[in-house]
Amino acid sequence: MGWVVYEVDSGRMIKYYKTPGPAKSEVTRQRKFNQELQASYGNHRMREYAACSYRDYEGQLMGLRGANFKLWQFCNAQPNT
């Protein structure tokens, strides 16, 4: 199962990746870019991006945000065997 980069506020999927490494590096790239825009223009609205597995992204598709999404992830986590 793959990984998804999504916008935190809206839950909109940005891109799908097969492995977690490139997804996490894309989030880091976007955060650095937003920080540069904020430093240059001041009032720039920063979009926050995050990465998670596609299975966890299903919670975003259901409309869960913030603490509700984190609780949903916790409750649906598969135990380590």
C-alpha positions in Angstrom: 0.0 0.0 0.0 1.3 3.5 -0.9 1.7 6.8 0.8 -0.2 10.0 0.2 0.9 13.7 0.5 -2.2 15.8 1.3 -3.2 19.3 2.4 -4.0 19.3 6.1 -6.8 21.9 6.0 -8.8 20.6 3.1 -7.7 17.0 3.0 -7.0 17.3 -0.7 -4.5 14.7 -2.0 -1.5 16.3 -3.6 0.4 13.2 -4.8 0.6 9.4 -4.3 3.9 7.6 -3.7 4.8 4.0 -3.5 7.2 4.3 -0.5 7.2 6.6 2.5 10.7 8.2 1.8 9.7 10.3 -1.2 6.4 11.3 0.4 8.1 12.6 3.5 10.7 14.4 1.6 8.0 16.1 -0.5 6.4 17.4 2.7 9.7 18.7 3.9 10.3 20.5 0.5 6.8 22.1 0.7 7.4 23.3 4.3 10.7 24.9 3.3 9.1 26.6 0.3 6.3 28.0 2.4 8.7 29.3 5.0 10.7 31.1 2.2 7.5 32.7 0.9 6.5 33.7 4.4 9.8 35.4 4.9 9.7 37.2 1.6 6.0 38.3 1.5 4.9 38.3 5.2 1.2 37.8 4.9 1.4 34.7 2.7 -1.2 32.0 3.7 0.9 28.9 4.5 -0.6 25.6 3.3 0.4 22.8 5.6 1.1 19.4 4.0 1.4 16.0 5.6 2.1 12.5 4.6 0.5 9.2 5.7 -0.2 5.8 4.4 -3.2 5.4 2.0 -5.0 3.3 4.6 -4.8 6.2 7.1 -5.7 8.7 4.3 -9.2 7.0 4.3 -9.9 9.0 7.5 -9.2 12.2 5.6 -11.6 11.1 2.9 -14.3 10.6 5.5 -13.8 14.3 6.5 -11.9 13.8 9.8 -9.5 16.6 10.6 -7.2 17.5 13.5 -7.7 15.5 16.8 -10.5 13.5 15.3 -8.2 12.2 12.5 -5.4 11.4 15.0 -7.9 9.4 17.2 -9.2 7.6 14.1 -5.6 6.7 13.1 -4.9 5.4 16.7 -8.1 3.3 16.8 -7.4 1.7 13.4 -3.7 1.1 13.9 -2.7 -2.6 13.4 -0.9 -4.0 16.4 2.8 -5.0 15.9 3.1 -8.7 15.7 
